[in-house]
């Protein structure tokens, strides 16, 4: 949206973006772009309705996120390593599910690895 929370009203991950607020994926789609979103954290899991509007990723990509149980590794439950997220995005961009040749496209790859406590 290129706006701050006081403008769009989203101040928590559980608060959806109001439909009246323009955001990037639909604007790109309406201008002929194919869009893809690939996420590395449960917090942005498409099943929760976060950031709708991407052609690929949020509507198709299932990272298999689920809540972590005691003794489980976070990278098989609530997070995915950057190399996994990037590999999925590159595969899409490389042609397996890529946009038509010559068509403009946009990819958002969300990487959780840089976050604390790493």
N, C-alpha and C positions, 0 to 999 in steps of 0.2 A: 504493500500500500504506500510505502514511502512516507508514512505518517507515524506519529507516536501514540501510545496508548490513550492519552487524554482525547485524542481526535477520533480514533476508531473504537475505543471502549474495551479492547481486549487487554486485560491485565493479568490473566492467568491462563494456563494451557487448557483448562476446561471450558473457557469462554470462547464460543465460536465468533468468527468475524461476521459482523452483520452483512446481510446480502446487499445492503445499500452502499457499502463501501467498495469502491473499485479496487481490484488487486491485479497483479501482474499476469497470472496464467490465463484468465479469460480475455484480457486485453491482447495478449500475444496471439491466442487462438483466433480471435476475431480478425486479426490482421494476417492470417495465413501461416502462423507458426505451428509446428508440432512441439509439444512440451513434455518433458520427462522429469520426474522427481524421484530421488533415491535417498532414503533416510537411514541414519545409523542409530536411532534411539526410539524406544517405546513411546517417549513423550510426543513424538511426531508421527506415530503409527497412523496410517490412513484409515484404519478401522475406527479411529476416534473422531473422524471428521475434520481433522486439522488440514488447513490449506487445500481446499478442494479446487478442481479446475484443471489439473494436469491431465494430458492425454495418456501418459504412461507413467507408471510409478504408483501414484496414490490410488488410482482406480484398478490397477492390475497387480502391481508388485506386492507380494505378501512376504515380508521378511520373517514371519513366524514368531513375532514378538509375543512374550507372555511374562507374567510376573515371576520373579525369581524366588525359588524355594531355598531353604537353608542348605548350604553345601554345594549349590549349583554355581556354575560359572556365569558371570554376567553377560559374556559374549555369546552365549547360546540362548539367552532369555530376554533381557531388557535392552541390550545393545548389540550392534554389529561393528566389527573392526572396519576401519577406513578402507582397507584393501578389498574387503568383500563388497562394500557399498560402491566403490569406484569400479570394480570389475563388472558389476551389474550395469552401471551407467555406461561404461565403455562398450559393453556388449550391445546395448541398445543403440548407441551412437555408431557402432561399426557395421550395422546392417541387418542384424538378426531381427530386430524390430524397429529399425531406423526409419526416419521419415523418407518420403520419396526423394529421389536424387534431385538436388538443386533447391529443394524446399527449405526455407529458413527453419531453424529449430533452436530451442533453449533447454538447457538441462540444469537442474538444481540438485547438487549432491551435498547432502548434509552429513558432516563428519563429526562424530561425538568424541573421537580420540583426544583432541586437544583439551578437553574439560578436566577440571580438578577431579581426582587427585593425581593425574597422570604426570 
